[in-house]
Amino acid sequence: MANAKLAIIYYSSTGTNYQMAQWAEDEAKKTGAEVKLVRIPELAPMEAIEQNPAWKEHYLATKDKVPEAKVDDLDWADAFLFSVPTRFGAVPAQAKQFIDQAGGLWAQGKLVNKVVSAMTSAQNPHGGQEATLLSLYTSMFHWGAVIAAPGYSDNSIFSAGGNPYGTSVTVDGEGNMKDDIEEAVRHQVNRTVEVAQKIVNG
């Protein structure tokens, strides 16, 4: 049996989604999957980043540490796990631009049957977390991808707030996660890889 190839693709301004992606990477490697952790390129000007000390600190700490996501990563992977914050109930502009760059692969049918799951964060429990995941999945439907949302397939999902569309977390003004989501992240990765393995191996 071939091992699935998983691309963990994240955008993080102050570090929350990077932490979620790191938990995902750690768990994915335990499954035997071939794993890439990549960050969606930053579009904001440095002048904007510098106005938020936490954003600047995270940007400088990771810009040379984590490889930038490329469209080729979508071609390489059998499965994608996205982790992005919410912006007004949708994905950030950085993530939208990355997704929009996949038009060539889409036109060639190379995104069909890729397995996709997604995670998100917001400052408020009802700050657009579910809407963001649904917004991202809408693009995936256009790709012909297979959505591997966690549903209520494990008790860890309830402990993390009960979001069936994907793990989501509330973060306070100091950047602290207000929910215990690590086990939900790990379960979501296992589910994503499990579905991908079934598709890869027929």
Secondary structure by P-SEA (a helix, b strand, c coil): cbbbbbbbcccccccaaaaaaaaaaaaaaaaccbbbbbbccccccaaaaaacaaaaaaaaacccccccccaaaaaaccbbbbbbbbccccccaaaaaaaaaaaaaaaacccccbbbbbccccccccccaaaaaaaaaaaaaaacbbbbccccccccccccccccccbbbbbccccccccccaaaaaaaaaaaaaaaaaaaac
